[in-house]
């Protein structure tokens, strides 16, 4: 499986989403929030196992279940 889970990504790290390990319904829900494979996001902080991410000035809080299904790679 490529990349690491968002739950394992350190705060302040900028990453690119490389895979979504979920159903089509989850992919469409994330797309409506502006998150898709290839999107560049920054992890702002962790809320338990969930995370808050930012993309293009928007913040999105993701619960543990969703955050664990998003795979990302660090942007150098």
Contact map, one row per residue, 1 for C-alpha under 8 A:
1110000000000000000000000000000000000000000000000000000000000000000000000000
1111000000000000011000000000000000000000000000000000000000000000000000111000
1111100000000000010000000000000000000000000000000000000000000000000000111000
0111110110000000000000000000000000000000000000000000000000000000000000111000
0011111110000000000000000000000000000000000000000000000000000000001111110000
0001111110000000000000000000000000000000001000000010000000000000001111110000
0000111110000000000000000000000000000000000001001110000000000001001100000000
0001111111000000000000000000000000000000000000000000000000000000000000000000
0001111111101000000000000000000000000000001000000000000000000000000000000000
0000000111111000000000000000000000000000001000000000000000000000000000000000
0000000011111000000000000000000000000000011111000000000000000000000000000000
0000000001111100000000000000000000000000011110000000000000000000000000000000
0000000011111110000000000000000000000000011000000000000000000000000000000100
0000000000011111000000000000000000000001111000000000000000000000000000000110
0000000000001111100000000000000000000001111000000000000000000000000000011110
0000000000000111110000000000000000001111100000000000000000000000000000011110
0000000000000011111100000000000000011111100000000000000000000000000001111000
0110000000000001111100000000000000001100000000000000000000000000000001111000
0100000000000000111110000000000000001000000000000000000000000000000001110000
0000000000000000111111000010000000001000000000000000000000000000000011100000
0000000000000000001111100000000000000000000000000000000000000000000011100000
0000000000000000000111111110000000000000000000000000000000000000000010000000
0000000000000000000011111110000000000000000000000000000000000000000000000000
0000000000000000000001111111000000000000000000000000000000000000000000000000
0000000000000000000001111111100000000000000000000000000000000000000000000000
0000000000000000000001111111110000000000000000000000000000000000000000000000
0000000000000000000101111111111000010000000000000000000000000000000000000000
0000000000000000000000011111111100000000000000000000000000000000000000000000
0000000000000000000000001111111110000000000000000000000000000000000000000000
0000000000000000000000000111111111110000000000000000000000000000000000000000
0000000000000000000000000011111111110000000000000000000000000000000000000000
0000000000000000000000000001111111100000000000000000000000000000000000000000
0000000000000000000000000000111111100000000000000000000000010000000000000000
0000000000000000000000000000011111110000000000000000001000000000000000000000
0000000000000000000000000000011111111010000000000000000000000000000000000000
0000000000000000100000000010011001111110000000000000000000000000000000000000
0000000000000001111100000000000000111110000000000000000000000000000000000000
0000000000000001110000000000000000011111000000000000000000000000000000000000
0000000000000001100000000000000000111111100000000000001000000000000000000000
0000000000000111100000000000000000000111110000000000001000000000000000000000
0000000000000111100000000000000000000011111000000000111000000000000000000000
0000000000111110000000000000000000000001111100000000111000000000000000000000
0000010011111110000000000000000000000000111111000011110000000000000000000000
0000000000110000000000000000000000000000011111000011110000000000000000000000
0000000000110000000000000000000000000000001111100011100000000000000000000000
0000001000100000000000000000000000000000001111111111000000000000000000000000
0000000000000000000000000000000000000000000011111111000000000000000000000000
0000000000000000000000000000000000000000000001111110000000000001000000000000
0000001000000000000000000000000000000000000001111110000000000011001000000000
0000001000000000000000000000000000000000000001111111000000001111101000000000
0000011000000000000000000000000000000000001111111111100000001111001000000000
0000000000000000000000000000000000000000001111100111110000111100000000000000
0000000000000000000000000000000000000000111110000011111000111100000000000000
0000000000000000000000000000000000000000111100000001111111110000000000000000
0000000000000000000000000000000001000011110000000000111111100000000000000000
0000000000000000000000000000000000000000000000000000011111000000000000000000
0000000000000000000000000000000000000000000000000000011111100000000000000000
0000000000000000000000000000000000000000000000000000011111110000000000000000
0000000000000000000000000000000000000000000000000001111011111000000000000000
0000000000000000000000000000000010000000000000000001110001111100000000000000
0000000000000000000000000000000000000000000000000111100000111110000000000000
0000000000000000000000000000000000000000000000000111100000011111011000000000
0000000000000000000000000000000000000000000000001110000000001111111000000000
0000001000000000000000000000000000000000000000011110000000000111111100000000
0000000000000000000000000000000000000000000000000100000000000011111110000000
0000000000000000000000000000000000000000000000000000000000000111111111000000
0000111000000000000000000000000000000000000000001110000000000111111111000000
0000111000000000000000000000000000000000000000000000000000000001111111100000
0000110000000000000111000000000000000000000000000000000000000000111111100000
0000110000000000111110000000000000000000000000000000000000000000011111110000
0111110000000000111110000000000000000000000000000000000000000000000111111000
0111110000000011111000000000000000000000000000000000000000000000000001111100
0111000000000011110000000000000000000000000000000000000000000000000000111110
0000000000001111000000000000000000000000000000000000000000000000000000011111
0000000000000111000000000000000000000000000000000000000000000000000000001111
0000000000000000000000000000000000000000000000000000000000000000000000000111
